[in-house]
Amino acid sequence: MTVAHDLVGVLRAIGRFVLGGLASIGRVVLFAAKAIGHAVVPPYYPARLAEQLIVIGWFSLPVVGLTALFTGAALAQQIFIGGSRFNAAATVPAVTVIGIVRELGPVLGGLMVAGRVSSAMAAELGTMRVTEQIDALTTLRTDPFRYLIGPRVLAATLVMPLLVLVSNVIGVLGGYALATTRLGFNAGNYLDRTIAFLHTDDVVSSLVKAAVFGFIVALMGCYHGFHSNGGAAGVGRATTNAVVSAFILILMSNLVITVIVFGGK
């Protein structure tokens, strides 16, 4: 009886975990559907949208650009070291541009923006929740989703591809600068090989990933901040949960997009 009782207890714990996870996924999906609906259906708040475009896009550009610059240079160095062992050092331009554009540019850009933007959104909305400012908006007959959530989700989805596009250019230039100054590559030949191996599908893949990552960044920040509770400690938990969940979903969605959507290209 004791073994059977322990087994039932384990199965119950597993069941509670699975059901709790499914319930959490359902709440996020419903929140996302509601956010999308309020982002695309009028009335709109163009001033709020413009504000978020600047906050998410322009203010994130320095950290995203520096990350891309250092990553591109380091990637070129590592490819040169590995390629030299097999007499394939000439592949540095091709592998660097493909690695930056298809993978490292959007993923690292998304992670950096998530660390900066998701946490800020969760902290701001969480503070508004615990201080009852969101309830005050409802009292004033202003839809919090339309005023607070919609502009953030739309702005992040629109501006993230632009950030990643700039990030890709800076990353490739970082690899170019290191390759031509330290690794002995001819500047003209390096650029020619970079352009020759960069295809339209690479850029499309990068921009699609960027839009999805931007949506995830805003969604996680807004979701955890909007449902924050428990005072200052609750705001801290919401901020942490927003960043962690955004990181996990970005890496997971990157794998899905890479393998399923663009796996054959």
N, C-alpha and C positions, 0 to 999 in steps of 0.2 A: 504493500500500500504506500509505503514511503517513497519508493522509486516512482510509482505512478503519479503520486501527488506532486513530486518534484518536476516530473515531465510536464504535467499539466500547467504548473506554474511557469515553466520556461516557455511553453507554447503561448500562454496568455501574455507574457511579457513581449514576445516577438509579435504577437497579434496587435497589442497596443502600440508598439513602435511602428509597425507597418501602417495601421489605420491612422495614427497621428501624422505620419509622413504624407499619406495620401490626402488627408484633410488640409495640411499646410499647402500642398501643391494646388489643391482646389481653390483655396483662398487667394493664393497668388495669381492663379489664372483668372479668377473672377475680377480681382483688382486690376489686372492688366487689361482685360476686356473693357472694363469701365473707364480706365484711363484713356485707352485708345478712342473710345466713343466720345468722350468729352474733349479730346484733343482735336478731332476732325469735324465735329458738329458745332455749328454756331449756337450762341454768340461766342466771339473770340475776344481775347485780351492781347492785342498786338504789343502793347507796351511791356507786358509781362514776358511775352515771347522774346522780344528784343533784348530785354534784360538778361534772360537766361542764355541766349545765344552768346552774349558777351562774357558772362560769368563762366559758362562751360567751355566755350571755344577759345576766346582771346586769352583769358587768364590761364588756361591750361597749356597754351602754346609753348611757353618757355620750358616747362618740365618735360613735355613730350618731345620737343626738339632736341634738348640735351640728351635725353635717353636714346633717341634715334642716332644722334651723332656718335656717341660713345659706343653704342652697340654695333653700328656699321663698321667702325674702325676696328673694334675687337674681332668681329666676325671675319673681316678680310685677313687679319693677322692669323687667326686660327686656321682658316682655309688654306692659306699659303703654307703654314707649317705642315698640315696634313697632306696637302697636295705634293709638297716637295719630297715626301717619302716615297711617292709612287710616280715621280716625274710628271706630275699633273698640276704644277703650280700655275699654269696658264688658265686654269679654270676659275681662278679667283674672281674675275669680273662677273662671269655668268652665275656662279653659285651665290655670290654676294647679293646681286640684284634680285635673284629669285627668292633667296632666303628672307631678305628684308621685305620685299613687296608682298609675297604670299603669306608669310608667317610672322616674322618678328615685328614688323612695323605695326600691323593691326593689333596683335596680341599684347605686346608691351605697351603700345599706346592706350589700349583699352584698360589694362591693369593700372597704369599710372593715372588715368582719368578717374577710374573707379576709386582709387585711394584718395584722390583729392575731392571728387564731386559727390560720390555716394555718401561719404562721411558727412560732408557739409549739408547735403539735403536732409539726411536723417537727423542730424543735430538741429537744423533749423525747424523742420516740421515737428520733430519730437518736442522741442521747446514750446512751439505753438500749441501742441496738443496738451501738454501738462499744465500750461498756463491758461488754457481754455480759450485761446485766440481762435482756434478752428471752430469751436462752438459759437463764438461770437460772430464769425462769418455766416454761419447758418442762421443765426438769429436775425442778421441783417439781410437775409434772403439772397446771399451770395453763395453759390455752389462751390464748396471747397475743392472738389475735383476739377471743376472747370477753371477755377482761379489759381489753384496751387499746383495740382498734379499735371493737368493737361499741358500747360506751357513748358514745364520741365521735361516731360517725356518727349514732346515734339521737338524741342530745341536740341536735346541730346542726340536724338535720332538723325536730325538734319546736319548738325555741325560736326559730328564725329567723323564722317567720311572726309570732310575737308581737313580735319586735324591729321588723319592718317595719311592723306595724300601728301601734305606737307612733311609729315614724319618720314614717309618713304623717300622723298627727295633728299631730305637731310641725311638719312641713313646711308643712302647710296653715295652721297657726296663725302660722308665720313670715311667710307671704305675707299673711295677714290683718292682722297687726300693722303691716307696712310699708305696705300699701294704705290702711289707715284712719288712719295717723299722718302719712304723707308724700304720698300720692297723692290724697287728698281723697275717698275712698270712704266711704259711710255704713256703719257697722258692721252694722246689721240687714240692709240690702239685700245687703251682701257675703255674709253667712252664708246668706241665703235663696237666692241664686244658686248658692253653693257646694253646698248640699244638693240643689238642683233638678237640677244637672248631674251629680251623682255617682250612678252606677248600681251595682247589685249586681255586674254583670259586671266592673266596674272593680276592686272589692275582691277578687273571686274571682281575677282575673288576678294581682293583686299578691301574694296569699297563695300561689298555686301557684308563682309565680316564687321567692318567698322560700324555700319548702320545697326546691325544686330547688337553689337557690343554697347553702342550708345543707348539703345533702348533698354538693355539690361542694367546699365549703370544707373539711369534715372529711375527705372522701375524699382530696383532694390532700395535705393535711397529713399524714395517716396513711400514705399510699402512699409518699411520698418519704422520710419519716422512718423507716418500717419497713425500707426497702431502702437505707438509708444505709450507706456504707462509706468507709474511708480516713481514719479519725480525725477530728480537729477540722475539717480542710478539707472532708471529706466531709459533715459536719453542716452546714457553711456552704452548700455546694452544694445540699444537700437543702432547706434553708430557702428559698433563693432560688428553686429550681425549684418548690417548693410554691406560693409566692405568685404567680409568673408564670403557672404552669399554671392555678391557680384563677381568676386574672383573665381569662385567655383563654377558659376554659370558661364562666365566668359570662356574658361578653359574647356568646359564641356561642349558648349555650342561651337567653339572653334574646331574641335574634333569632328563633330557632326557635319559642319559645313565643309571641312576639308575632305572628309572621306566620302560622304554621301552626295553632296551637291557638286563639288568640283573634283571628285576622286578620279575621274577618267580624263582629266584635262591637264 
